[in-house]
């Protein structure tokens, strides 16, 4: 089975399918946001203990 381009799938999808897809993408965005936030906290934590004069 050949996959169609994402934009060509949207008109044929039902509302429930679109909402499920939206929820899935939002969860992925939130997970990425959490990882970036954790990385930023680690960078700040490491950087706050550095002494530039040394």
BAVEX-267451 format. One line per 10 residues: for each residue z, y, x of C-alpha. Coordinates in nm, 3 decimals. Layout:
BEGIN
Z Y X; ...
end
This chain:
BEGIN
0.000 0.000 0.000; -0.098 0.339 0.139; 0.158 0.618 0.132; 0.047 0.946 -0.018; 0.130 1.287 0.123; 0.468 1.414 -0.006; 0.308 1.706 -0.189; 0.077 1.471 -0.379; 0.370 1.256 -0.495; 0.559 1.536 -0.668
0.335 1.577 -0.976; 0.360 1.204 -1.053; 0.738 1.182 -1.010; 0.972 1.192 -1.306; 1.256 1.441 -1.329; 1.518 1.176 -1.247; 1.322 1.075 -0.939; 1.289 1.437 -0.828; 1.661 1.497 -0.875; 1.745 1.183 -0.678
1.514 1.295 -0.399; 1.673 1.640 -0.399; 2.021 1.491 -0.382; 1.919 1.266 -0.095; 1.775 1.557 0.101; 2.082 1.772 0.034; 2.308 1.496 0.164; 2.098 1.479 0.481; 2.124 1.856 0.525; 2.501 1.847 0.478
2.537 1.564 0.728; 2.332 1.759 0.981; 2.537 2.071 0.917; 2.857 1.875 0.981; 2.722 1.737 1.310; 2.613 2.082 1.427; 2.953 2.226 1.332; 3.132 1.952 1.529; 2.906 2.016 1.829; 2.976 2.389 1.813
3.352 2.324 1.800; 3.321 2.102 2.109; 3.124 2.367 2.299; 3.379 2.637 2.212; 3.666 2.409 2.305; 3.517 2.326 2.644; 3.407 2.683 2.712; 3.742 2.837 2.623; 3.912 2.663 2.918; 3.660 2.774 3.179
3.762 3.027 3.438; 3.463 3.231 3.552; 3.640 3.363 3.863; 3.658 3.011 4.008
end
